[in-house]
Amino acid sequence: MNLLIVEDEVRLRNAIANNIPWEQHGIEVVGQAGSGTEALRLIDLKKPEILLLDLQMPEMDGLTLAKHLRASDPLLKMIILSGHDDFRYAQEALALGVMKYLLKPAGDADILEAVLDAAARVHSELEQRHNEGELRMKWKQHLPQLVNEFLQGWLNGRFELWEIEQKSRDLQLDLAGDANYAVAVVDMDPIPEEETRFRAGDMSLLQFSLSSIVREALVGVPCWIATPDTGSTVVIYQLAGEADAHIGLQRVHALTEKLLFTVKSCLKLTASAGISGMTGGLAEMNKLYVQAERALQNRIVLGHDLAIPYREEQGSAPTLTLQPNHEKALEIALETGDREKAEETLKAMWDAGMGLADTVEDIREHILYWVSLMIGLIQKQGWPVREVAGDDYVIFFNHTELVSKEQIYSWLQRLIRAYLTYAGERRKSTSHGMIKTILTLVDAEIDQEMTLHAVADRLYVNSSYLSRLFKQETGKAFSTYVLERKMERAKAILQEGSRVTDAAACVGYRDVSYFTRVFRKYWGVTPGEVRS
């Protein structure tokens, strides 16, 4: 659950953000604002569910901000933190739908309780709006077939630009030719083994439920939604009016993260999303779609319940159309890193094909089939076949080395294992590159206040993805790492004889008393004692 703190008093704002154990209660502080104007910008960018709001602020007071937000986002939960005990203020705030009116100085426990009450209200409202009965009823309704077919053709690059413009006009779709677009592919994560409400056979229902939730959650957002035969849901965002493509992508990340939270709240199951790494015009839709599909494949490394951005290091995948059924099952198993399922599918394909071949001609024909299939699966990822296959590469053009069915089957098993190993190593290498950039950034800007959300914005990725990636690669949370680096640097500076105020400034603390408290909590001694 995302929380935005709006308070013009810096020390109080920092105390609320840092002294209350938000993460232990499932609350994430996605931003801090010192004015109503700044709050509007962050709300539009970060899409929080809960707002902790001061009344007296420069540029725009809290009640004016609350009025504006109530009109634009009635689901946003607001909590007032004010120094006014005038009943008139409280009455006006409650009339605007404010959940709680707290008087300063409110204790940490009171603030935490109010935020948790708001979080519970959000969960309750989402469950009420997306109950299982409503989703089952919507499942019986079919999507507008012509629109869906057009969107799939557009995503797959089957139309020229003039065809896109003409077909969209015929279907009364308001596609702006001068706008930029971005693509997100959203898909249900595998059903956990401990899940009792749904079985594997219910996946089609869950995929339809996902599509319904996406459509309802994005009402009012300029976008189009397609449902390919793969079962995923594709969101085509229109970013008209965005002067900066990076800002547009940040907005897409925020919307997609909020979308995944809604899915989890409604279904009590998780979904993940892949997001294109760039924006593009009408004619570039296929490239954006391929990027989003490729990004989604990275949940094999990063885990589930994430909005994952496309990274250029993944390479570009050529188009390859595979046959359905067993071939598609094998592709999915390889892309999701499911070795057991891949080998099970291999055996099923073998038994239905090569296992029945009883002549030399039939066996050679099946070898050609498998060579073509495996090359296609590898090249679709943009990988060199030689690097993936290793010592077995020679067999692709020298089939005579395979002199028995057992040898052929063993070769295919090794290729599948080599594919999975190569995928893991490549994606891990890509992750290392981003983490190295972050570590360099932390050291270079140790004298500034640094948050996960600020770093994520600079790298044009979402904070949840960056948090999961950083912890996976370093073994610790980003905030913990930054604190360690700051405290180690501060200790070294003090041991050199510098003043406490200079040490605090060198590691980004403007409030010396707050720096002293943090330093003593971390090292067990005061900065002055270390300096002495």
Helices and strands as residue ranges (DSSP letters): E 2-6, H 10-19, G 23-25, E 28-33, H 36-46, E 50-54, H 62-72, E 77-82, H 87-95, E 100-103, H 108-129, H 132-139, H 145-155, H 161-170, E 181-188, G 200-202, H 203-217, E 223-226, E 233-238, H 245-267, E 271-275, G 282-284, H 285-296, H 299-302, E 307-309, G 312-314, H 326-335, H 339-352, G 354-356, H 360-380, H 385-389, G 390-396, G 399-401, H 405-444, H 452-459, H 463-474, H 478-495, H 500-506, H 512-523, H 527-531
